[in-house]
Amino acid sequence: MTKAWTLAILLQLLSTASCRPTDNCPVVTFSCPPLPPLTEPAKDVYSLRPQDIKVVMALGDSVTAGFGLMGSQGSLVGDVQEYRGQAWSMGSDANASTVATFLRFYTPAIIGGSLGNHIVELCYDILCPPFQYEPQKDVFNSAQSGAMIPNLVTHEFDYLYAQLTSNPEVDMANDWKLLTVFVGINDLCLGLAIFCKYTMKLFCTPPTSLPYPLSPTSQSSPFLTSSGFISHKLMTTVYLLITHSLSTPQSYYLSLQSPHCSEIHRIFPIECDCAYRSGTEGDKLRSELQSLITQYNEKMVEIASYYSQKHYSDFAVVVQPFLSNAQAANFTIDFLSTLDCFHPSLCGHQHMAQSLWNNMLTPIPNKKDYIDLTDPVLCPTNATLLYTY
């Protein structure tokens, strides 16, 4: 039985718990004025504007797949749904507040955003069953729940490339494409967990040295390979965004606001076991995991710098750091899904979308490294760029 199904079954036992999150999170609304049509498309990636993007795409894990964002649905099947139409970077449902719908406001014919919801698609290291994708709903959102960095090229990109090249509406040579990549926490959690010493009580002792087999050092090479593979296969007109990893230790501290969430993590901390231990051992593990996340984020910056030095005119890699310094104190518990108090809620997805959007329109030195729930959505002018510098 997969961990998503197992999680759903056990969460049913907690569905009557008191003090659950209440979805009292500020809703993100997009109310920017329209812009006049562009007189000509961007000539290179350094002059790219929001209106230039014709295709949206994504690689990633359960967050980009929208797993559990609608919270507990009170049934087994309802609790293992991916709400791709509302997912932060790619959701394209009519009422969604996502990067894809923000772009659609300026380019109504934009292609690639995911729609609706369906049962979870799982890919976890070597466990990636075939024939799970639902192209009518997934479209160019190739993220799958549980995915790790090696799965980007070995599994997800195969689906994405096949969909791109078979779609007659996509001009591979000339359409500017936005590719968002959000992955890594599954690698880091597993990398830490394999050094745990398990007993019947799941006692875990943190490792004392790096590197891990699944450490940022070892994973930066496949990520770099993935980026190179993507640039080679897509060839032209790609604005690739790498988003810093979500801080799982901060989600633990946030979950302490809710007895419901604390109980879930006490009984069944399947999502990232080492992040949810209590007491001194838990503090040590969370400190170690946060160190790994920081190192991972630094490696992503190095990868972006590598491509920046290539000075390609039609391909850029930009790190979006809005999660790198996210602190639990800046959020309410409603940022997390009522399903598992681990994945972002619908409101969490909306604020991730807003933060990514705002950073896309902000030069690299001024990008925010945290989410501010009080920030307004930035509205571009005809001179606003999707910054690569």
N, C-alpha and C positions, 0 to 999 in steps of 0.2 A: 504493500500500500504506500502511495506517495506521501510525502510529508504534508502536502497541501490538504489532501483528504483526511489524513490523521489529525491535523490541526483542526479542521472543520468539525470533526466528530467530537473532539474533546471540548471545543468551544461551545458546543451545544449544551454541555453539562454546566457551563457557566452563564448561560443566556439569561438566567433570572437574577444574576448577581446585582446588588444595589450599587449606586454611585457610579454608574457607567458614564462615559463622556456624553455630552449633550448637544454637540454640533453648534455651539455658540461661538463660532469663529467668524470674523468679518468676511463677508462675501466680496470677491473681486469683480468689479465691473469695468468694462472697456467702453469708454465714452469719448474717444478721440475724434476730432473732426476729419473729414475726408481730405485727401491730398489730390492735387491736379495730376493728370496722367504724366508719366515720364516722357520726355521728348525722344530719348534713346536709352537702351539698356546699358547697364554698367559695362565698361570696356575691360575691367579687370576686377579682381577680388578686393582690391584696396579702395574701390569706388562703389562698392556694393551698397544698395539701399534696401529697406524693407520691401518696397514695391517690386524689386527685381526678382525676388524669390518666386519660382514657379513650381517647385517640387519640395515637399517636406518628407524626411525619412528619419528613422531612428533604429539604433541598436541598443540593447540593454537588458535589464532584468525585470522583476515583478513590479517595480515602481513605474517604469515606462509602460508596462503592460496594464497598469491600473488595477492591480490585484487588490480586492477588498476595500476599495476607496469609498464605497457606499455603506460600509459598516456591516454589522451582523444583520442577516436577513431572516433568521429564525428557521432556516432549513439547511440540510446538508448541501444540496445542489446550489442553493442561493448563496451559501458562504464560500464557495470555491469559484466565484466569478471574477473575470477580468473586465473592468469597465473601461475599455479602450477608447470609447468615444469621449471620455472625460479626462483621460490621462494628460498630465501637465504639459508635455511637449508636443504631443501628437493628436490629442482628442479633437474630433471634428463634428461632434453632435451639435445640433442647432443652438442649444443653450449653453454650450461649453465655454469656459474662460481658460483658454490654453494658448500657447505660442502659435499653434497652427491656426486657431480661429482669429487671433490678433492679426496675423499675416493675411488671412482670408479677407479681412475687412478692406485691405488695400488691393488684393488680387483675388477677386471672387472665383476665378477659375483655377486656383491653386490645387495641385494634385498630391495625394499621398496620405492625408490624415486618416486616422482610424475611426471606426464608427461602432456605436452600440456596445454590447457586452456578450460574452460567451464564457463557457466553462474554461477553467485554467489550462494554459498550455505550459508544459513543464520541460525544462532543459537544465540539467545539473551535471556539469562536467561530462562524463561519458554517458549519462542517462538522458538521452535526447530522442525520445521516440519519434519516428517519422509520421508524416501525414496529419500533424496537429493544426497547422496553419489554416485559417479561414480567410482567404484573400478578400472576400467581399466585405469583411469587417476589419481585418488587420491592415489591409491595403499595403502601405509601405512602412508600417510599424512592425518591425521584425523582432521586437523584444519578446523574451519568454521568461516566465517566472523561474527563478533559481539559477539563471544563466551566470556563467563565469567568463572571465576574459577570453580564454581559448575558444569558447563557444561562439564568439563573434564571427570569426572567420570560418571555423569548421562547420557551423550550422546556420547562424542567423544571416550572414551575408549572402549565402547561397540563395536563400529565399528572396531576400531583398533584390539582389541582382537579377534574378529570374523575372520578378515582377516588373522591375524597371524596364528591362530590355524587351519585354513582351507587350508593354503598354504603348499603343500607337500615339497617345497624347503626350508622351515624354520625348522631347528632343534631347537625346543624350549629349550631343555636342554643344548645344547652345543654351539650354535651359539652366538657369542658376538653381542649384540644389542646396538645401539646408539639411545637414545630417547631424543629429544630436546623439551623443554617446554617453550613457550613464550606467556604469557597471563597476564592480570591484569589491563591494562589501561582502558578497558571498565568498569570494576568494580569501579575503582577509579573515573572516570568521572561521572558515575551515582551516586556514593556515595556523590560526591560534589553537583551534580545538584539537588538532591532531597531536599537540604537545600536552594535552590535558591527561591526567592520570585518573581514569574513571574507576569508581567503585559502585556498589549498589546505590549509594547516596549521590552519585555523580560528582564526587569531590574532584576538584581540578586545581592543579598547581601550575602557575604560569611558568613559561620557559625563562631561561636566564640569559639567552644570547640570540642574536640574529646571525645569519639569515634563516628564515623558514623556507620550506619547499614552496609555500604559497605566499611568500613575502612580497612587499613592494619591489624589492630588488629583482627577484626572479620573475615577477609579473610584468615589469616594465618592458622587458624584451618582447614578449608576445604582443603587448599593446602597441609597441613601436612597429612590429611586424604587421599587425592588423591595420594600422594607419597607412603604412606603405602599400599594403595589398589593396586597400580601399582606393587610395589615390591612383594606383596603377589601373585598376579595373574600371573605375568611373572616369578616369582620364581627365575630365575637364569640369569646370564650373561647379566646384564644391566648396561650401563654407561649412567646415566641420567643427562642431562644438563639443569639447570634452568638459563634462561637468564634474566638479570635485565630489568626492564621496560623502554620503550622508554620515553624520556622526552617530553611530549606534549607541555609544555610551550616553550621549545626550538624550536619546529617546528613552533610555532607562531612567534617567533622572526626571524626565518629564512624566513618565508613567507613574512615578511615586505620588503624583497628585491624585490618583484614583485608586481606591481599594479594588475596584474591578480589574484594572490593569495590573496591579501588583499581584493579584491572585492568579491571573493568567500566566504571568511570567514565573511565578513561584511553582506552579503545577506543571507547566509545559513550555519551557523557554526554547522551543524548537528553532525559532528564526535565527538566533545567534546566541547559542547557549552561554558562552563565556561572558557575554555582556550583561547577563541578568542574574548572576550569582549575588547573593547577599553577603554582608559582612566584609571582613578584611580581605578574604580571598577574592571576593567580587571586585573590591576596589582595586586590587592589584591587577586583575585581569582587564578591567576597564581602562586602567592607565596604560597597560601594554597595548590594548587594541587601539586606543586613541593615538598612541605613538605610531602604530602601523598605518593608521589612516593618514596621519600627518605626512609620513614618509611617502605613502602612495600619492597623495596630492602633490607633493614636491616633484615626484617622478613625472606626473602629468604635465607640470610646467616645463620640465626639461624636454619632454616630447614636443610640446608646442614650440618651444624655442628652436628645436632641431629643424622643424619645418619652416619656421620663420626665416631661418638663415638660408634656406633654399631659394627664397624670393620667387616662388612660383606666381605667375600672374592669374592663374585660374584655380588655385587650390590653396586653402589656408586652414590651419588648425588653431583654434582659440580656446583657451581654458576659461571657463566661467566659474568663479570662486565663491558664489553666494552661499554655499553650504559649509565652507571650510572653517568658519568661525561661528557657526550657529550655536546658540546657547539655550538650554532648556528654560532659563529664566525669562526669555523673551517670548515664550509661547504659552498658550493654554493647552490643556489636555486635549481639546477638541481638534488640535492639529493632527492627532493620531486617529486611525480607524478604530471604531468600536469593535471590530472583528477580532483583532489581535493586538492592538495597542503597540504595533510595530510599524506597519505600513502607514503612509500618509492618508488622511481622510480626504474627502472631496475638497474641503476647505484647504487642507494642506497642499493638495495638488494645485489649486488655484493660486496660492501664494508662491509656490515654487515656479509656476508659469510666469507670474508677474515679475518675480525676482530675476529669472532668466531673461525675460524680455527687456527689462530695464537695463540689465548688464550688457545685453547685445547692442543697445543704443548708446553705450558709455565707453569712452576710451579706456584702454587696459589699465593705466595708472589709477583711474578713478572708479573702477568697478568695486562694488560692495562685496565683502566676504561674509555677509550674514543676511538673514531675511528680516526685514522690518515690516511687521503687519500693518503699520500705519502709512507706509509709503503709497503714494498714488501711482497709477500706471503712467509711465512716460509716454508722451505723444510725440511722434516724429514730425519733423517738417520735411519739405522736399529736399533739404540739404543734409538731413540726418543720415549717417552711415551705419552699417553693421560693422562695427570697428574690428579691425585686425591688428591695431597698433595702439 
